[in-house]
């Protein structure tokens, strides 16, 4: 029986990461990028969760770094924020942020980064028409995990959690998926042009 094996491809970071120091550098860079984008935060009326730029950073860095590095970048981000660096939205920090209403969204960055990175390793980030849906799927995963945790943290039924912790974030998620798709598409075009 012949298996339908899809060959593994390189991600953007594979083109320049050659040493352990560079590996640590790109992982830390992903964490710092997410921390920077977390400071772009807008309050959502009626919701304890703000709209932030974090998920844009999560999907872009995951696609660029691949599943393992992307996931480690988000884990580093969470740990640095948890130990007191002002890395979360509105410069928040500490373990309380991970246990509060936004904690599920933050923890959701880890599986989202892994899955987006895995799909990027298969080449789904190279063209806009595959990249944008991939990045939207990564953000939807974060929203589902976050919404479920929000319902527990705030003692909300799932319908209310859906209205407060999922629906308001869909327009921004679509916009961020499109932006991320364009960034990835042009990054790959630039990378290919440099090879010529």
C-alpha positions in Angstrom: 0.0 0.0 0.0 1.4 3.4 -1.0 0.9 6.2 1.5 0.1 9.7 0.3 3.0 11.5 1.9 3.1 15.3 1.6 6.8 16.3 1.6 7.8 18.7 4.3 8.8 22.2 3.2 10.9 24.9 4.8 9.6 27.9 6.5 11.1 31.4 6.2 13.2 31.1 9.3 14.9 27.9 7.9 16.6 30.2 5.3 18.7 32.0 7.9 18.7 30.1 11.2 21.8 28.1 11.4 23.0 28.1 15.0 21.5 27.6 18.5 22.0 31.3 19.2 20.0 32.3 16.1 17.3 29.7 17.1 17.0 31.3 20.5 17.0 34.7 18.9 14.0 34.0 16.6 12.0 32.4 19.4 12.7 35.4 21.7 11.9 37.7 18.7 8.5 36.0 18.3 7.8 36.6 22.1 8.8 40.2 21.8 6.8 40.8 18.7 3.7 39.4 20.4 4.4 41.6 23.4 4.7 44.7 21.2 1.5 43.9 19.3 -0.3 43.3 22.6 0.0 47.0 23.4 -2.3 47.7 20.5 -5.5 47.2 22.5 -9.0 48.5 22.1 -11.8 48.0 24.7 -14.8 46.1 23.5 -18.1 47.5 25.0 -19.7 44.8 27.2 -16.7 42.5 27.1 -13.8 42.0 29.6 -11.6 41.1 26.6 -10.0 43.8 24.5 -9.2 43.6 20.8 -5.5 43.4 20.4 -2.8 42.9 17.8 -1.5 39.8 19.5 -3.2 37.2 17.3 -1.7 38.9 14.2 1.8 38.5 15.8 1.0 34.9 16.7 0.0 33.7 13.2 2.7 35.7 11.4 5.6 34.5 13.7 4.3 31.0 13.7 4.2 30.9 9.9 7.7 32.3 9.7 9.2 30.1 12.3 7.3 26.8 11.9 5.5 24.7 14.5 8.1 24.1 17.2 9.8 27.5 17.1 6.4 29.3 16.8 5.0 27.4 19.8 8.1 28.0 21.8 7.9 31.7 21.0 4.4 31.9 22.4 5.3 29.8 25.4 8.2 32.2 26.1 5.8 35.2 25.7 3.4 33.7 28.3 6.2 32.9 30.7 7.9 36.3 30.5 4.5 38.0 31.0 3.6 35.7 33.9 6.8 36.4 35.8 6.2 40.1 35.7 7.3 41.7 32.4 4.5 44.0 31.1 3.9 41.9 28.0 0.2 41.3 28.1 -2.5 43.8 26.8 -2.3 47.2 28.3 1.1 46.3 29.8 -0.5 43.8 32.2 1.6 41.0 33.7 1.6 38.2 36.3 -0.1 34.9 36.8 -3.4 36.6 37.5 -3.7 37.6 33.8 -3.4 33.9 32.8 -6.1 32.9 35.3 -8.4 35.8 34.5 -11.0 36.3 31.7 -8.3 36.7 29.0 -6.2 33.7 30.1 -7.8 31.3 27.7 -7.0 33.5 24.8 -3.4 33.8 25.9 -3.0 30.0 26.4 -4.7 29.5 23.0 -1.7 31.2 21.4 0.3 28.0 21.9 -1.8 25.5 20.0 -2.6 28.1 17.4 1.1 28.8 16.8 1.8 25.1 16.5 -1.0 24.4 14.0 -0.3 27.5 11.9 3.4 26.7 11.9 2.7 23.1 10.9 0.5 24.3 7.9 3.2 26.8 7.0 5.7 24.0 6.8 3.4 22.4 4.3 3.4 25.6 2.2 0.0 27.0 3.0 1.4 30.4 3.9 3.0 31.1 0.5 -0.1 32.2 -1.4 -2.7 34.7 -0.3 -5.7 32.4 -1.1 -4.3 29.7 1.2 -2.5 31.9 3.8 -5.5 34.1 4.7 -7.8 31.2 5.6 -5.0 29.5 7.5 -4.4 32.6 9.6 -8.1 33.0 10.1 -8.3 29.4 11.3 -5.5 30.1 13.8 -7.3 33.1 15.2 -10.6 31.2 15.4 -8.8 28.5 17.5 -7.6 31.2 19.9 -11.2 32.6 20.1 -12.8 29.2 20.8 -10.3 28.4 23.6 -10.6 31.9 25.0 -14.4 31.9 24.8 -14.6 28.6 26.7 -12.3 29.9 29.4 -14.2 33.2 29.6 -17.4 31.3 30.3 -15.6 29.5 33.2 -13.8 32.6 34.6 -16.8 34.8 34.5 -19.5 32.1 35.2 -21.2 32.8 31.9 -23.3 30.4 29.9 -21.8 29.5 26.5 -24.3 31.6 24.5 -23.3 34.7 26.5 -19.6 33.9 26.3 -20.0 33.5 22.6 -21.6 37.0 22.3 -19.0 38.6 24.6 -15.9 36.7 23.8 -16.2 35.5 20.2 -18.6 37.5 18.0 -17.0 41.0 18.6 -13.6 39.7 17.5 -14.6 38.2 14.1 -14.2 41.5 12.0 -10.8 42.1 13.5 -9.9 38.5 13.0 -10.8 38.7 9.3 -8.8 41.9 8.9 -5.8 40.5 10.7 -5.9 37.3 8.6 -5.9 39.3 5.4 -3.0 41.4 6.7 -1.0 38.4 7.8 -1.8 36.7 4.4 -0.4 39.6 2.5 2.7 39.8 4.7 3.4 36.2 4.3 2.8 36.2 0.5 5.1 39.2 0.0 7.7 37.8 2.4 7.9 34.7 0.2 8.0 36.7 -3.0 10.9 38.7 -1.6 12.7 35.5 -0.4 12.3 33.9 -3.9 13.5 37.1 -5.6 16.7 37.0 -3.5 17.4 33.5 -4.7 17.5 34.5 -8.3 
